[in-house]
Amino acid sequence: MLQNFQEANQSIQKMNKTELIKAMAADAGITIKQAKLALESMLANIQKELQKGNRVSIVGFGSWAVSRRNAREGRNPSTGQTIRIARKNIVKFKSGANLSTPVNSGPIKGLLGTHRHTGDTAGRDKIIGEKPNENKKIVNFSIMTPKKILAGSIFIVDVWAYLYSDLDKIKQLARELDREKTIGTKAGVSVDLGTIISIQLSIQHFKIEESSGCIQWNGAPTNASFVVKCQKKCKSANYQGSAELSVAGMKLCTIPFIMTVSQDLEDALPVKSSSRPKYIKKAFASYSSKDRAEVLARIQGMEKISPEVDIYQDVMKLRSGDDWEKKLHEHVPKQDVFYLFWSKSASESLWVKREWELALEKRGINYIDPIPMVDPRDAPAPKELSSLHFNNKYLAHIKYEQLRKV
């Protein structure tokens, strides 16, 4: 029996910390560095609570608690002599149903999917996902308008989210709505079911009744509609606009487009091809240390929908040391976007001020993407950044939170 147990035990693959971090990164769609930070943060917080004598519970997974073991007599395994073992505290873990039930009923499924290790020792670091994430879909976004836009008219702009397989369905719906002209597209975005995406629409020299909106991706074609008024004084010309997509208040990408205005139905200008969507691959996050927990939560939400975005968030390390000014120049101006998490604490932080000033100096106003975390009336934007419309951003995030809680 002992031999059978030993043979069975030897066949079990053991996951170490490095392998666990890699598995977490693969499942959550984040970098290994971010997964390591998340794991170490969780373990440190569990340890801190246990040191206080508190119980830590993760419903369904299990709980940790401190138990006192009284002093007792024991034997030295080397000499066989009786020894006195002092009283000490020990940590006990009790598994929950979501952990213990699968262990006794078949393949071990984790909270984020099913995994197995490769059998060969050379591939010990490789984690193979047996079950794909069925909640994640590749989504396309399109901006659609009426075929002709007349000066002085009121019309609707639609921002659609859909699967490529539903493209014909979208075209049919757009024709029925008489808004079938596609003026901007972004394809290939990996989105989890239930994700809420905020949209900020802007068009030069046009009035938009409500410039911010939200859509919730549930697998079927969905859209946000914006009522737009073209001023009578608009000439027959091409006008530039953009739709900014964001998750948890953080910019995901900008879809630029060209909108053509005619003085009458017969007066049509050739439409210039719009520039390509501006994909964000690298970002710098500037924030007050007092807001770190909320900022990291928002970043995780952003990275879930767009794991390919590398967000530099180690500003605490950047600000330490004598060469911090050199480090700022190495990181702040060399990204695709500068995320400015704005709050009362951020408005009072000299570190944050130096970072956004450097971003403005080196890359200009359009490089900075403000993310208001409080009402701008409580933390007014710097006058140098007033054109970035902090208030519109804040209102858009309120809508996002309201939809998320539905």
One Martini backbone bead per residue (centre of mass of N, CA, C, O) as a GRO file, in nm:
protein
  406
    1MET     BB    1   0.059   0.062  -0.022
    2LEU     BB    2   0.299   0.254   0.009
    3GLN     BB    3   0.401   0.214  -0.281
    4ASN     BB    4   0.147   0.317  -0.426
    5PHE     BB    5   0.156   0.601  -0.300
    6GLN     BB    6   0.436   0.682  -0.405
    7GLU     BB    7   0.372   0.649  -0.707
    8ALA     BB    8   0.138   0.851  -0.714
    9ASN     BB    9   0.299   1.095  -0.603
   10GLN     BB   10   0.513   1.102  -0.840
   11SER     BB   11   0.286   1.171  -1.071
   12ILE     BB   12   0.264   1.446  -0.953
   13GLN     BB   13   0.235   1.764  -1.036
   14LYS     BB   14   0.424   2.055  -0.948
   15MET     BB   15   0.343   2.379  -0.842
   16ASN     BB   16   0.494   2.671  -0.855
   17LYS     BB   17   0.518   3.004  -0.839
   18THR     BB   18   0.592   3.054  -1.135
   19GLU     BB   19   0.361   2.883  -1.257
   20LEU     BB   20   0.129   3.035  -1.125
   21ILE     BB   21   0.183   3.311  -1.255
   22LYS     BB   22   0.155   3.216  -1.547
   23ALA     BB   23  -0.137   3.117  -1.520
   24MET     BB   24  -0.260   3.386  -1.435
   25ALA     BB   25  -0.179   3.548  -1.684
   26ALA     BB   26  -0.329   3.371  -1.892
   27ASP     BB   27  -0.619   3.391  -1.771
   28ALA     BB   28  -0.629   3.723  -1.726
   29GLY     BB   29  -0.460   3.884  -1.945
   30ILE     BB   30  -0.168   3.932  -1.821
   31THR     BB   31   0.116   3.996  -1.694
   32ILE     BB   32   0.359   3.859  -1.507
   33LYS     BB   33   0.410   4.106  -1.332
   34GLN     BB   34   0.111   4.145  -1.247
   35ALA     BB   35   0.067   3.864  -1.126
   36LYS     BB   36   0.283   3.884  -0.909
   37LEU     BB   37   0.163   4.129  -0.763
   38ALA     BB   38  -0.110   3.997  -0.695
   39LEU     BB   39  -0.009   3.756  -0.532
   40GLU     BB   40   0.165   3.910  -0.321
   41SER     BB   41  -0.068   4.080  -0.216
   42MET     BB   42  -0.249   3.854  -0.114
   43LEU     BB   43  -0.045   3.718   0.082
   44ALA     BB   44   0.016   3.971   0.254
   45ASN     BB   45  -0.282   4.017   0.352
   46ILE     BB   46  -0.322   3.750   0.488
   47GLN     BB   47  -0.086   3.771   0.688
   48LYS     BB   48  -0.176   4.034   0.828
   49GLU     BB   49  -0.447   3.923   0.941
   50LEU     BB   50  -0.327   3.683   1.101
   51GLN     BB   51  -0.146   3.857   1.289
   52LYS     BB   52  -0.418   3.983   1.420
   53GLY     BB   53  -0.624   3.720   1.439
   54ASN     BB   54  -0.768   3.686   1.181
   55ARG     BB   55  -1.007   3.591   0.947
   56VAL     BB   56  -0.988   3.435   0.620
   57SER     BB   57  -1.233   3.465   0.346
   58ILE     BB   58  -1.324   3.263   0.052
   59VAL     BB   59  -1.590   3.208  -0.102
   60GLY     BB   60  -1.567   2.858  -0.192
   61PHE     BB   61  -1.258   2.811  -0.128
   62GLY     BB   62  -1.174   2.939   0.173
   63SER     BB   63  -0.997   2.932   0.501
   64TRP     BB   64  -0.820   3.127   0.744
   65ALA     BB   65  -0.664   3.035   1.066
   66VAL     BB   66  -0.580   3.079   1.403
   67SER     BB   67  -0.406   2.840   1.610
   68ARG     BB   68  -0.350   2.698   1.929
   69ARG     BB   69  -0.063   2.524   2.048
   70ASN     BB   70   0.024   2.350   2.298
   71ALA     BB   71   0.228   2.240   2.508
   72ARG     BB   72   0.464   1.959   2.459
   73GLU     BB   73   0.559   1.635   2.411
   74GLY     BB   74   0.845   1.487   2.241
   75ARG     BB   75   1.051   1.363   1.967
   76ASN     BB   76   1.358   1.308   1.851
   77PRO     BB   77   1.418   1.169   1.542
   78SER     BB   78   1.733   1.113   1.584
   79THR     BB   79   1.742   1.016   1.913
   80GLY     BB   80   1.456   0.976   2.084
   81GLN     BB   81   1.426   1.205   2.264
   82THR     BB   82   1.281   1.386   2.500
   83ILE     BB   83   1.083   1.682   2.436
   84ARG     BB   84   1.006   2.029   2.448
   85ILE     BB   85   0.718   2.185   2.318
   86ALA     BB   86   0.621   2.477   2.240
   87ARG     BB   87   0.410   2.714   2.221
   88LYS     BB   88   0.189   2.780   1.929
   89ASN     BB   89   0.107   2.918   1.626
   90ILE     BB   90  -0.131   2.818   1.375
   91VAL     BB   91  -0.223   2.752   1.041
   92LYS     BB   92  -0.550   2.710   0.907
   93PHE     BB   93  -0.708   2.525   0.638
   94LYS     BB   94  -1.037   2.555   0.478
   95SER     BB   95  -1.216   2.417   0.247
   96GLY     BB   96  -1.429   2.467  -0.006
   97ALA     BB   97  -1.658   2.358  -0.232
   98ASN     BB   98  -1.508   2.470  -0.498
   99LEU     BB   99  -1.250   2.291  -0.419
  100SER     BB  100  -1.337   1.996  -0.310
  101THR     BB  101  -1.535   1.882  -0.520
  102PRO     BB  102  -1.353   1.858  -0.781
  103VAL     BB  103  -1.132   1.675  -0.652
  104ASN     BB  104  -1.370   1.431  -0.619
  105SER     BB  105  -1.493   1.452  -0.953
  106GLY     BB  106  -1.218   1.519  -1.116
  107PRO     BB  107  -1.105   1.748  -1.281
  108ILE     BB  108  -0.924   2.031  -1.205
  109LYS     BB  109  -1.091   2.330  -1.141
  110GLY     BB  110  -1.064   2.649  -1.167
  111LEU     BB  111  -1.178   2.972  -1.141
  112LEU     BB  112  -1.055   3.015  -1.466
  113GLY     BB  113  -1.019   2.699  -1.522
  114THR     BB  114  -0.851   2.446  -1.705
  115HIS     BB  115  -0.550   2.255  -1.612
  116ARG     BB  116  -0.226   2.144  -1.732
  117HIS     BB  117   0.060   1.960  -1.745
  118THR     BB  118   0.330   1.871  -1.876
  119GLY     BB  119   0.506   1.570  -1.864
  120ASP     BB  120   0.762   1.700  -1.925
  121THR     BB  121   1.035   1.849  -1.779
  122ALA     BB  122   1.094   2.069  -1.998
  123GLY     BB  123   0.768   2.166  -1.967
  124ARG     BB  124   0.705   2.279  -1.673
  125ASP     BB  125   0.638   2.596  -1.758
  126LYS     BB  126   0.396   2.486  -1.912
  127ILE     BB  127   0.067   2.598  -1.984
  128ILE     BB  128  -0.239   2.424  -2.060
  129GLY     BB  129  -0.537   2.501  -2.204
  130GLU     BB  130  -0.831   2.305  -2.226
  131LYS     BB  131  -1.024   2.565  -2.188
  132PRO     BB  132  -1.173   2.804  -2.328
  133ASN     BB  133  -1.289   3.128  -2.327
  134GLU     BB  134  -1.629   3.165  -2.386
  135ASN     BB  135  -1.664   3.482  -2.303
  136LYS     BB  136  -1.466   3.545  -2.536
  137LYS     BB  137  -1.464   3.797  -2.796
  138ILE     BB  138  -1.447   3.912  -3.129
  139VAL     BB  139  -1.473   4.259  -3.182
  140ASN     BB  140  -1.654   4.504  -3.360
  141PHE     BB  141  -1.634   4.853  -3.475
  142SER     BB  142  -1.888   5.096  -3.586
  143ILE     BB  143  -1.948   5.393  -3.778
  144MET     BB  144  -2.281   5.535  -3.843
  145THR     BB  145  -2.457   5.701  -4.114
  146PRO     BB  146  -2.592   5.882  -4.320
  147LYS     BB  147  -2.534   5.939  -4.647
  148LYS     BB  148  -2.655   6.229  -4.598
  149ILE     BB  149  -2.542   6.566  -4.497
  150LEU     BB  150  -2.699   6.855  -4.395
  151ALA     BB  151  -2.712   7.166  -4.350
  152GLY     BB  152  -2.906   7.199  -4.048
  153SER     BB  153  -2.920   6.912  -3.954
  154ILE     BB  154  -3.062   6.620  -3.796
  155PHE     BB  155  -2.887   6.336  -3.659
  156ILE     BB  156  -2.755   5.995  -3.646
  157VAL     BB  157  -2.507   5.822  -3.454
  158ASP     BB  158  -2.356   5.502  -3.476
  159VAL     BB  159  -2.226   5.257  -3.239
  160TRP     BB  160  -2.100   4.942  -3.312
  161ALA     BB  161  -2.130   4.602  -3.184
  162TYR     BB  162  -1.970   4.304  -3.333
  163LEU     BB  163  -1.963   4.030  -3.516
  164TYR     BB  164  -1.856   3.922  -3.812
  165SER     BB  165  -2.106   3.723  -3.854
  166ASP     BB  166  -2.303   4.003  -3.819
  167LEU     BB  167  -2.265   4.204  -4.057
  168ASP     BB  168  -2.525   4.167  -4.228
  169LYS     BB  169  -2.716   4.246  -3.999
  170ILE     BB  170  -2.611   4.532  -3.963
  171LYS     BB  171  -2.669   4.635  -4.249
  172GLN     BB  172  -2.975   4.591  -4.231
  173LEU     BB  173  -3.030   4.774  -3.988
  174ALA     BB  174  -2.909   5.032  -4.116
  175ARG     BB  175  -3.106   5.050  -4.352
  176GLU     BB  176  -3.367   5.075  -4.179
  177LEU     BB  177  -3.238   5.347  -4.038
  178ASP     BB  178  -3.072   5.519  -4.246
  179ARG     BB  179  -2.757   5.413  -4.136
  180GLU     BB  180  -2.516   5.285  -4.373
  181LYS     BB  181  -2.264   5.463  -4.329
  182THR     BB  182  -1.926   5.396  -4.312
  183ILE     BB  183  -1.661   5.592  -4.122
  184GLY     BB  184  -1.572   5.366  -3.898
  185THR     BB  185  -1.317   5.119  -3.778
  186LYS     BB  186  -1.281   4.841  -3.538
  187ALA     BB  187  -1.089   4.546  -3.513
  188GLY     BB  188  -1.018   4.281  -3.290
  189VAL     BB  189  -1.166   4.278  -3.003
  190SER     BB  190  -1.125   4.151  -2.684
  191VAL     BB  191  -1.435   4.040  -2.525
  192ASP     BB  192  -1.622   4.019  -2.252
  193LEU     BB  193  -1.889   3.927  -2.115
  194GLY     BB  194  -2.032   4.229  -1.975
  195THR     BB  195  -1.884   4.451  -2.093
  196ILE     BB  196  -1.818   4.798  -2.044
  197ILE     BB  197  -1.844   5.061  -2.291
  198SER     BB  198  -1.721   5.371  -2.345
  199ILE     BB  199  -1.841   5.670  -2.525
  200GLN     BB  200  -1.675   5.940  -2.709
  201LEU     BB  201  -1.807   6.204  -2.895
  202SER     BB  202  -1.650   6.392  -3.174
  203ILE     BB  203  -1.715   6.703  -3.371
  204GLN     BB  204  -1.639   6.936  -3.575
  205HIS     BB  205  -1.884   7.189  -3.562
  206PHE     BB  206  -2.067   7.013  -3.376
  207LYS     BB  207  -2.369   6.916  -3.214
  208ILE     BB  208  -2.398   6.720  -2.915
  209GLU     BB  209  -2.629   6.632  -2.699
  210GLU     BB  210  -2.479   6.341  -2.618
  211SER     BB  211  -2.139   6.249  -2.604
  212SER     BB  212  -2.212   6.010  -2.406
  213GLY     BB  213  -2.175   5.643  -2.381
  214CYS     BB  214  -2.307   5.298  -2.360
  215ILE     BB  215  -2.200   4.953  -2.379
  216GLN     BB  216  -2.306   4.606  -2.358
  217TRP     BB  217  -2.150   4.300  -2.388
  218ASN     BB  218  -2.361   3.994  -2.498
  219GLY     BB  219  -2.300   3.889  -2.822
  220ALA     BB  220  -2.482   4.098  -2.950
  221PRO     BB  221  -2.583   4.336  -3.129
  222THR     BB  222  -2.481   4.679  -3.053
  223ASN     BB  223  -2.574   5.026  -2.957
  224ALA     BB  224  -2.492   5.374  -2.985
  225SER     BB  225  -2.670   5.685  -2.979
  226PHE     BB  226  -2.635   6.009  -3.155
  227VAL     BB  227  -2.729   6.339  -3.141
  228VAL     BB  228  -2.690   6.554  -3.432
  229LYS     BB  229  -2.587   6.893  -3.518
  230CYS     BB  230  -2.583   7.088  -3.807
  231GLN     BB  231  -2.483   7.370  -3.898
  232LYS     BB  232  -2.580   7.608  -4.127
  233LYS     BB  233  -2.277   7.729  -4.167
  234CYS     BB  234  -2.191   7.485  -4.297
  235LYS     BB  235  -1.995   7.369  -4.528
  236SER     BB  236  -1.889   7.208  -4.798
  237ALA     BB  237  -1.737   6.941  -4.619
  238ASN     BB  238  -1.482   6.797  -4.430
  239TYR     BB  239  -1.511   6.639  -4.107
  240GLN     BB  240  -1.368   6.582  -3.802
  241GLY     BB  241  -1.365   6.277  -3.600
  242SER     BB  242  -1.443   6.088  -3.286
  243ALA     BB  243  -1.413   5.767  -3.108
  244GLU     BB  244  -1.396   5.692  -2.767
  245LEU     BB  245  -1.274   5.408  -2.607
  246SER     BB  246  -1.366   5.273  -2.278
  247VAL     BB  247  -1.245   5.131  -1.959
  248ALA     BB  248  -1.287   5.241  -1.656
  249GLY     BB  249  -1.189   5.534  -1.789
  250MET     BB  250  -0.997   5.396  -2.006
  251LYS     BB  251  -0.833   5.417  -2.287
  252LEU     BB  252  -0.840   5.207  -2.572
  253CYS     BB  253  -0.943   5.389  -2.824
  254THR     BB  254  -0.935   5.562  -3.148
  255ILE     BB  255  -1.189   5.657  -3.389
  256PRO     BB  256  -1.154   5.790  -3.682
  257PHE     BB  257  -1.330   6.043  -3.890
  258ILE     BB  258  -1.527   6.139  -4.183
  259MET     BB  259  -1.752   6.413  -4.242
  260THR     BB  260  -2.000   6.492  -4.483
  261VAL     BB  261  -2.109   6.806  -4.613
  262SER     BB  262  -2.412   6.938  -4.755
  263GLN     BB  263  -2.623   7.179  -4.898
  264ASP     BB  264  -2.730   6.944  -5.084
  265LEU     BB  265  -2.813   6.648  -5.239
  266GLU     BB  266  -2.623   6.726  -5.499
  267ASP     BB  267  -2.390   6.815  -5.289
  268ALA     BB  268  -2.111   6.612  -5.325
  269LEU     BB  269  -1.837   6.487  -5.166
  270PRO     BB  270  -1.552   6.343  -5.157
  271VAL     BB  271  -1.436   6.088  -4.957
  272LYS     BB  272  -1.206   6.064  -4.733
  273SER     BB  273  -0.986   5.874  -4.598
  274SER     BB  274  -0.945   5.756  -4.302
  275SER     BB  275  -0.775   5.701  -4.049
  276ARG     BB  276  -0.650   5.494  -3.843
  277PRO     BB  277  -0.675   5.343  -3.573
  278LYS     BB  278  -0.572   5.412  -3.238
  279TYR     BB  279  -0.358   5.215  -3.087
  280ILE     BB  280  -0.298   5.083  -2.763
  281LYS     BB  281   0.017   4.960  -2.610
  282LYS     BB  282   0.120   5.213  -2.437
  283ALA     BB  283   0.136   5.324  -2.086
  284PHE     BB  284   0.094   5.592  -1.845
  285ALA     BB  285   0.055   5.604  -1.488
  286SER     BB  286  -0.086   5.876  -1.306
  287TYR     BB  287  -0.069   5.900  -0.940
  288SER     BB  288  -0.171   5.879  -0.626
  289SER     BB  289  -0.091   5.688  -0.357
  290LYS     BB  290  -0.386   5.711  -0.229
  291ASP     BB  291  -0.512   5.570  -0.515
  292ARG     BB  292  -0.396   5.284  -0.583
  293ALA     BB  293  -0.629   5.079  -0.553
  294GLU     BB  294  -0.825   5.206  -0.764
  295VAL     BB  295  -0.630   5.212  -1.001
  296LEU     BB  296  -0.568   4.906  -1.020
  297ALA     BB  297  -0.861   4.823  -1.072
  298ARG     BB  298  -0.887   4.974  -1.344
  299ILE     BB  299  -0.651   4.840  -1.489
  300GLN     BB  300  -0.763   4.552  -1.477
  301GLY     BB  301  -1.011   4.616  -1.650
  302MET     BB  302  -0.851   4.699  -1.901
  303GLU     BB  303  -0.671   4.433  -1.931
  304LYS     BB  304  -0.904   4.235  -1.983
  305ILE     BB  305  -0.979   4.359  -2.272
  306SER     BB  306  -0.649   4.463  -2.308
  307PRO     BB  307  -0.366   4.273  -2.268
  308GLU     BB  308  -0.160   4.425  -2.473
  309VAL     BB  309  -0.146   4.646  -2.272
  310ASP     BB  310   0.124   4.845  -2.144
  311ILE     BB  311   0.121   4.952  -1.807
  312TYR     BB  312   0.279   5.200  -1.638
  313GLN     BB  313   0.268   5.167  -1.257
  314ASP     BB  314   0.568   5.221  -1.108
  315VAL     BB  315   0.582   5.516  -0.960
  316MET     BB  316   0.708   5.459  -0.686
  317LYS     BB  317   0.989   5.377  -0.799
  318LEU     BB  318   1.040   5.626  -0.981
  319ARG     BB  319   1.035   5.839  -0.724
  320SER     BB  320   1.288   5.703  -0.640
  321GLY     BB  321   1.567   5.856  -0.594
  322ASP     BB  322   1.803   6.068  -0.754
  323ASP     BB  323   1.707   5.976  -1.072
  324TRP     BB  324   1.400   6.060  -1.130
  325GLU     BB  325   1.422   6.256  -1.372
  326LYS     BB  326   1.538   6.050  -1.570
  327LYS     BB  327   1.307   5.845  -1.546
  328LEU     BB  328   1.084   6.023  -1.655
  329HIS     BB  329   1.212   6.057  -1.945
  330GLU     BB  330   1.202   5.741  -2.004
  331HIS     BB  331   0.866   5.711  -1.966
  332VAL     BB  332   0.651   5.936  -2.010
  333PRO     BB  333   0.703   6.019  -2.342
  334LYS     BB  334   0.710   5.682  -2.450
  335GLN     BB  335   0.408   5.654  -2.523
  336ASP     BB  336   0.068   5.652  -2.629
  337VAL     BB  337  -0.027   5.727  -2.329
  338PHE     BB  338  -0.152   5.952  -2.062
  339TYR     BB  339  -0.263   5.860  -1.755
  340LEU     BB  340  -0.479   6.078  -1.555
  341PHE     BB  341  -0.538   6.043  -1.225
  342TRP     BB  342  -0.803   6.232  -1.081
  343SER     BB  343  -0.777   6.411  -0.769
  344LYS     BB  344  -0.724   6.558  -0.480
  345SER     BB  345  -0.447   6.426  -0.438
  346ALA     BB  346  -0.334   6.480  -0.724
  347SER     BB  347  -0.363   6.798  -0.710
  348GLU     BB  348  -0.138   6.789  -0.453
  349SER     BB  349   0.080   6.651  -0.625
  350LEU     BB  350   0.405   6.693  -0.729
  351TRP     BB  351   0.445   6.440  -0.897
  352VAL     BB  352   0.205   6.463  -1.086
  353LYS     BB  353   0.273   6.743  -1.193
  354ARG     BB  354   0.546   6.666  -1.324
  355GLU     BB  355   0.431   6.453  -1.519
  356TRP     BB  356   0.222   6.625  -1.681
  357GLU     BB  357   0.422   6.844  -1.766
  358LEU     BB  358   0.606   6.656  -1.932
  359ALA     BB  359   0.390   6.552  -2.124
  360LEU     BB  360   0.316   6.831  -2.238
  361GLU     BB  361   0.600   6.921  -2.335
  362LYS     BB  362   0.669   6.656  -2.522
  363ARG     BB  363   0.349   6.580  -2.653
  364GLY     BB  364   0.104   6.722  -2.557
  365ILE     BB  365  -0.237   6.739  -2.502
  366ASN     BB  366  -0.325   6.462  -2.661
  367TYR     BB  367  -0.155   6.265  -2.467
  368ILE     BB  368  -0.369   6.328  -2.253
  369ASP     BB  369  -0.572   6.116  -2.025
  370PRO     BB  370  -0.829   6.180  -1.836
  371ILE     BB  371  -0.924   6.038  -1.494
  372PRO     BB  372  -1.181   6.101  -1.314
  373MET     BB  373  -1.252   6.025  -0.955
  374VAL     BB  374  -1.392   6.301  -0.927
  375ASP     BB  375  -1.540   6.580  -0.899
  376PRO     BB  376  -1.420   6.862  -1.059
  377ARG     BB  377  -1.523   7.058  -0.831
  378ASP     BB  378  -1.320   6.920  -0.613
  379ALA     BB  379  -1.096   6.887  -0.870
  380PRO     BB  380  -0.961   7.094  -1.051
  381ALA     BB  381  -0.828   7.160  -1.334
  382PRO     BB  382  -0.577   7.258  -1.491
  383LYS     BB  383  -0.548   7.515  -1.707
  384GLU     BB  384  -0.367   7.353  -1.914
  385LEU     BB  385  -0.621   7.111  -1.914
  386SER     BB  386  -0.916   7.227  -1.979
  387SER     BB  387  -0.958   7.106  -2.282
  388LEU     BB  388  -1.019   6.791  -2.172
  389HIS     BB  389  -1.289   6.753  -2.027
  390PHE     BB  390  -1.341   6.636  -1.729
  391ASN     BB  391  -1.652   6.636  -1.699
  392ASN     BB  392  -1.724   6.438  -1.928
  393LYS     BB  393  -1.563   6.204  -1.811
  394TYR     BB  394  -1.717   6.180  -1.545
  395LEU     BB  395  -2.002   6.131  -1.662
  396ALA     BB  396  -1.923   5.872  -1.813
  397HIS     BB  397  -1.847   5.711  -1.555
  398ILE     BB  398  -2.121   5.719  -1.420
  399LYS     BB  399  -2.263   5.555  -1.639
  400TYR     BB  400  -2.089   5.309  -1.614
  401GLU     BB  401  -2.160   5.244  -1.314
  402GLN     BB  402  -2.466   5.220  -1.352
  403LEU     BB  403  -2.453   4.983  -1.556
  404ARG     BB  404  -2.280   4.785  -1.382
  405LYS     BB  405  -2.515   4.770  -1.143
  406VAL     BB  406  -2.758   4.631  -1.307
   0.00000   0.00000   0.00000
